Structures are given as structure tokens and as C-alpha cells.
Amino acid sequence: MIPMTLTRIAEVVGGTLHDVDDPSTEVTGTVEFDSRQIGPGGLFLALPGARSDGHEHAAAAVAAGAVAVLAARPVGVPAIVVPPVPQTRTNSLAYEHDTDGSGAAVLAALSRLARAVVDDLTATGLTVVGVTGSAGKTSTKDLLAAVLAPLGAVVAPPGSFNNELGHPWTALRATRDTRYLVLEMSARGPGHIAALAAVAPPRIGAVLNVGTAHLGEFGSQEVIAKTKGELVESLPSAADGGVAILNADDPLVVKMASRTGARVVFVGSTPSAAVRAENVHLDDSARASFTLVAPDPGADGGTRSIDVTLAVHGEHHVGNALTAAAAALECGATLEQIAAALGGAAPVSAHRMAVQTRPDGVTVIDDAYNANPDSMRAALKALVSMARAGGTPRRTFAVLGEMAELGEESVVEHDAIGRLAVRLDVTRIIAVGATRPVRGLFQGAVMEGSWGEEASHVPDAAAVIALLEDELEPGDVVLVKASQSVGLWSVADAVLGAETEDADPAVETEAAR
């Protein structure tokens, strides 16, 4: 965060100073919602959580070096206090623990502070890049950070810090040295992306796809498309430098071109895309190589091209890479810089298509951080592609858990995934969990292929681990995938002999400390 006095912060957020001896004291460190992460010169956010209220940790945060606390009530140490406000769909963070509006108040203040900082930095050269979509946001965010890094200092969120807490928290990581702020933008309903865009207005915005993730919360794919399009509606006009990067291979994304005054750049595999991939092929680890084709600014209507080999696994990353390349081109990168950056951009965020091989040749694809129908299909295709490469087919195991938040279509979508696994000729499918959607996945596999014992339905991760210990043979390939709440990365860790750790923090109310 840029240095800012307590007086100025109070003005920006609409708060009052309490127990502050010197209002001219500056916050020079980071803004944190976990008191254990506070360092000298920091600002602590007092948010309510499931296990404790952040206000109870205010004194510890100050003792650890915090200059002050952003709070909803006096806490006995230097604080900027903002009055409680009513919760809304875009400021509540689904806080069942925010019974008095204190969490909503602190979040609203945090957003105002982030906006003030971003406005200040934008005026001196910061470029904000936003990315949204039903699938691939985090992977694309990581690729964006990689391709922009040769052009200047980049700030991007760790993991999936993409909601009304993680978004401003990430924006406040920017300093005077930051040239590019890359932000992943999620939504649980209409208005959410518009609200995030108001916190840190992007100049470049990318929409990856419109799928069925969170269908239970949105109600229909059309509502999802309307919500994702809030990003391009927030962009500046073309005359003011606004750029919308849209996936030409997704009809619902293509339609968003009419919703923005920004200049539109289409990316994809279709020949009409300005930035496109040609000659795509995969190696024996399902890493894609392709020819990147882009407009040549020195030739009227001409193009230029370069060969790219990705370090990440799965053909679905080609579209993510095209989006990152298009954004980098808009920021002045050369094709050579982009190809080099994409070629060196290994997976960054945990449990997302992380591929490791044991000494006996068993390969594990840990994609257990999250799941929706689109990403599940992509992961299954990557599993099969990896197993078939190299001339000698390898046995495949698909360990699949529930895809959450699909609403009334949940059983149908899970059934379709089970049937797809059969059609892709996955050797062994293991459905994990006791829920009705998971039973639907198992039944879909059985009905599609009459597999009998080749498809299994087990209650939990422990049962999967025991089954794999009995059945895995050298050279097998194992995919582990489910929504984050299932926690199936423990299976991947067990197969690899690693100690299980929590996924990267997902900015939840439980993290208030």
C-alpha cells in the first residue's frame, strides 16, 4: 500500500479516529485481515469470523506492529472506526457471522480505501487488468502476471482472492513501483462484478467463458452471461484506452461486444479471432504447443506469428494463454517476450492441474482446488491425453467429487460427467461422497458403459486412498478433482506420499483472524 496517514484514511473511509495519539502517523505496511500476518506499519481489518471476531485480536495486531485497526467499534488501541451498515448481496461476503453489520461496514471501508489508492496510482501510470469467466480465472490470472512481468512490476492475487474481501485486499498490495495490477473477479450473483470493478476500475478486461458454474446461485446461464458482462460494461471507452478481450469461441461471450464502448479484441481458435492459436498439439504431459498469430501493427491488415510451448498442463490452457497474450500485446509486449514468458510460466496456484510423478511412474494430476462442468470436462480430456501420449497407453483413474452450487441441474450435470468419463475410455472412475449429485455421477458412468466394478462409489477420501493403494500400478495416471469444499487434494497428497496441507486461503469469514 502507498503510505497514508491515519487522518487521510479516516477521511477516505468515512470513519473516526479512536485512541490515536498522533493522527499524522502513516500506514506504511500491508493491510491484513489475519492478525498473524501483520508486520510493522500495517493496518489490521477487524472482521467477524466463525471461530472469533477480529475485534478481539486488535490488541495483538497492534502489538505485532500494526499502526491501527480498521474496525466497527472502539477496540482500546489506535483505530479508525466506521459505523455498521446493512448487509447487501455485494458487501456481505455471505457473512452468517456478521450479525450486526460490522463486517459489511469494514468491507465497505476497505473498498473505499482501495479505490482511493488505485485512483492515485492509475493517475501515475498503473494499468489495471481484470479477468472473469466461469472457468479458468485463476490460471489465466497467473499467466497474465507472467506475461506482464517483463514489462514492469506486477501485483496479482494469491490463489483465488477474487471476492469483496480478496479483491480490495489485493489492490492495496500495489505500491508506487507497481505498473500492472491483475485482478481475478468472481461473482455469486448479479451486481457482484460491477461492484468489484468499482473498487479498482480496470482499463483492460477479459471474459474467458460463460459456463454453468454456480448455476444454483444465478438461476440460468443467461444470468451468468449478464453478470460476467458487467466487466466489459465497466471499461473506459476506446478513446480513453479501454480494451475488452473476448473469447471468440464462446457465443455468449461474443455477444458482450455490443455491451462495451471499449475496443474489442477477440481471441480463440476461430480464424476470425485477432489473436488466435493455430496448429495446436500436446506433448506426453498434455502440455500444448501452438502457433500464436496476432495482428502486425506495422502492416495494414497483416499478421505476425510465433511458436509457443506452454509449461502448464491441459489443452484448455491455450485459450487462457491467448487471453494473457492479448493483454500483454495491449501493454506493449513483443511476441518474443510473450512466447518466452508463457513457456516459463509453470503452475503457480496450488491444486490446479499440478502434475507430479512418483518414482514408480504413477502420475498424479491434482486439480482438486475447484470444479464445475467445464473444468471437469477439460481435466478429464487432459487425463486421457496424457495417458495416451508416448505410444503405449497407460491406465487412467478419475477420482471425482461433487461440483458444488449447480442448483437444480446438479444431478444432470454430474450424470453427464460420469457418462463423459466412460466415452473418453477412462480405465477407472471413482465417485467420492455420499451426496445425491455424486451418486448421479456414479450412476451415469454405470448406465453409459455398464462398467460394473470398473466404476466405484466410495464415501470419503480415506476410502479412495485405501482403494488406490490396492489398485495402482507403476505408470498409471490419476486425476483428482472436485469442488474445494470436498478437500480431495488430500487424496493426491496421499498418493504422492506428501503431507496434506490446506488449499491456499480462499478469503472466507473464518479467516477473520
Helices and strands as residue ranges (DSSP letters): E 4-5, H 6-13, E 16-18, E 26-27, E 31-32, G 35-37, E 43-45, G 54-57, H 58-63, E 68-71, E 79-81, H 102-122, E 127-132, H 137-148, G 149-151, E 153-155, H 166-171, E 178-184, H 192-199, E 204-207, H 215-218, H 221-228, H 230-233, G 238-240, E 243-247, H 251-254, G 255-259, E 263-268, E 275-282, E 287-295, E 303-313, H 317-330, H 335-344, E 354-357, E 363-366, H 373-388, E 396-400, G 407-409, H 410-423, E 428-432, H 436-449, G 452-454, E 455-458, H 461-471, E 477-481, G 484-486, H 489-496, G 509-512
